[in-house]
Amino acid sequence: MSKVAVSFTHIIKSGEPAFSVLVSRFLLGETFPPSVYLSLVPIIGGCALAAVTELNFNMTGFMGAMISNFAFVLRNIFSKKGMKGKSVSGMNYYACLSLLSLLILTPFAVAVEGPQMWAAGWQKALSEIGPQFIWWVAAQSIFYHLYNQVSYMSLDEISPLTFSVGNTMKRISVIVSSIIIFHTPVQPINALGAAIAILGTFLYSQVSVPYMILRNTASNI
């Protein structure tokens, strides 16, 4: 997000279902009906159209969003396996993930960057942005934590189809609100690409989730 517009980041992240299907196919050996693969066409095409027409295109930001998609899909796959059968609640599962992430990543953060780099970055941010930077960081930390916690809690309480549709609506709200708040210039062709990608994501949720429910039911039987 530091390299490209927030709206562009979430347009690319709309391609998450394509990563989900490909990772499941090649890493887990899962196969899907043709309708699922066909639903990926507008997702990939819409993201590609939005990318090539993006006025603020940056390869680093684009690759960051793509890597984020891949990491997010892996997180979902392993989270689903960890919460299978509701052996642990979504809130407790997210709490365990947060604590383990802190323990695992802190040594790497210290080794790669270290306190001196953190102090220099903090001072630079304060000098360029001002003291309100502290409040922005605090607010972002709280809202990001709530976003992830509610996401895991939702997996326990609603159907996968409802969750998928809600995730699609989240992308729309983030893209539209970021364009309005940050006054991001958007070309008509760019908006068309975003709309196609979001529509493809919605179609994917419609054709993939019923198939997954039937498959899980059959495996349980």
N, C-alpha and C positions, 0 to 999 in steps of 0.2 A: 504493500500500500504506500510505502515511501517513494516508490519509483513511478507508479501510475495512478490514475484516478481510482477512487473507491468503486465507482460504478463499473469501470472496466475490469477490476479485480473480480467482482461478483458475477459479471457476465462470463468470464472464463471459468469461474468456479461452478457455473451452471452445468458445465460439462462433467461434473462429478459422476453421474450415472454411467457414462461411458467408461470411466476408470473402474467403476464398481464391477461392471460386467466383464471387462477384460481381465481384471485381477482375479475375479472368481473363476473365470474360464481357465487361465493359464497357471494360476497358483493352487487353486483348490480343485480344478478339474470339473467344475460345475458347467452344465450346458443349459441353454435357454431356448425357448421356442423362437421361430423366425420373427414373430411380431415384436419381441424385445429387441432383437438386433436391428430391425427396421426403425424402431423408435429412436435409435441412436443417430440416425442420419440427420434429422433436423437439429439435434443437439450439437453435433460436430460441425455441421454446415453453418449453423447460426453463430457459434463461437468463432469459427474461422472468418466469417463475414464481418463480425464485429471487430475482430483483431486487425484485419488488413485495412479497415477504414477508420481505426482509432486515431484521433488527432494527437493523443499523448502517448503513443505506443512506445514502449521501452522493453527491450529483450530481457533485461534482468527482472523487471516486474512481471513480464509474461511467464518466464520460466519459474519464478517464485510461486505464481498462482497455480501453475501446472503441478509443481512439486507438492503444494498444499493439497491439491485434489488427491494425489496419490497417497499422501500420508493420512488424509481424512478417511479415505476408503479403507485403508488398513486398520485404522482405529475402530471404525464401525464393525469390521469383520471380527476382530478379536474381542470387541466389547460384547457383540451378540453371543459369541461363544462363552464368554465369562458370565453373562447374565442368563444363559439358557436355563429354562425351567424356573426362573425367578429365584435361583439359589441365593442371590443377594440383590437388594433393592438398588434401583438406579442411583439414588442419592449416595448410598454407602459405597457403591462401585466407583462413582466419580471421586469421592473423598479418598479412596484407596489409590486411585490413579494419580491424583494431585500430589499426595504425599510421596509416592514412589518416584514420580517425575522429579520432584524437588531433590530427593536423595541421589537419584541417578545422574541428573544433569548438572548439579552444582559443582562437582569436581571438574567437569569438562569446561564449564563456564569460567571457573577460576584459572584453569590451565591455559585456555585459549585467549581470554581477555584479561582478567585480573582486576583487582581493585583500582589500580592506577588508571586504566582505560575507562572504567566505570565513572570515576571521579571526574575525569576530563570530559566525558560525554555529558555528564550531569551539568557541569558548569557551562558548557557550550550551549546546552538546551536552555538553561536559565538566562543566559546572556542574549540569546537570539529571540526567545519567546517571551520571557518574563516570568514573574512568580506564579502566574496562573497556570504555568506548566505543571506544577505540583498537584493542583486540583484536578487538572485534566487526567493526569496519570492515575490519581486516586479513583476518580469516577470511572475511568476506563477499566481499571482492575476490578471494581465492584460489579460493573455491568457485564464484563466478560465472564466473570465467575458465575453470575446468575444465569447468563445465557447457556453455559455448558451444564450447569446443575439442572436447570429446567429441562434441557434437552434430554438428559439421561432419565429424569423423572418421568418425562412424557413417554419414553419407550416402555415404561411399565404400565401406563394407564390408558393409552389409546392404541388403536390398531395401526399396523404399518402403513396402510393406505392413507389414513388420516394424517399420519406423521409426514408422509411423502408430499401430500398436497400442501400441508402447512409449510414445509420446507421450500416448496416452490413459491408460495405466497411471500415467504420471508425474502427470497431473492428479489422479487418485484419491488417490495417496499424499500429494501436497502438501496437498490439501483435508482429508483425514482427519487427518494428522499435525498440521496447523496448528490444527484444532479441538481436538485433545487437548492440545497444548502451551500454546495461548493461552486455553483454556477458553472458546472462542467459543460464545455461546448460539445454538442452531439449533432452529428450529421444524420439526415434521414436514413441513409443506408446503414449507418451504425445502429440506429434505433431498430431498424428492421431486423438486423442480425441478432440483436438482443432478444427481440420478441420471438423470433424463430427458435432460438436456443431455449427460452423459457417454455414455449409451447411444447417443444420436444421433451423437456423434462417432465412436464405434466402428462404427456402421452406415455412416457416411460413408466411413470408411477401407476397409470391405469392398467397397463398390460403386464407389468412385471410382478406387482404385489399379489394379485389374485393367483398367479402361477406359483409364487413362493408359498402362499398359504396352502394351496392344494398339495404341494410337494412336502411341506412339513407335516400336514395331516396324514399323508400316505406313509411317511417314514415312521410316524408315531404308531400308526396302526400295525 
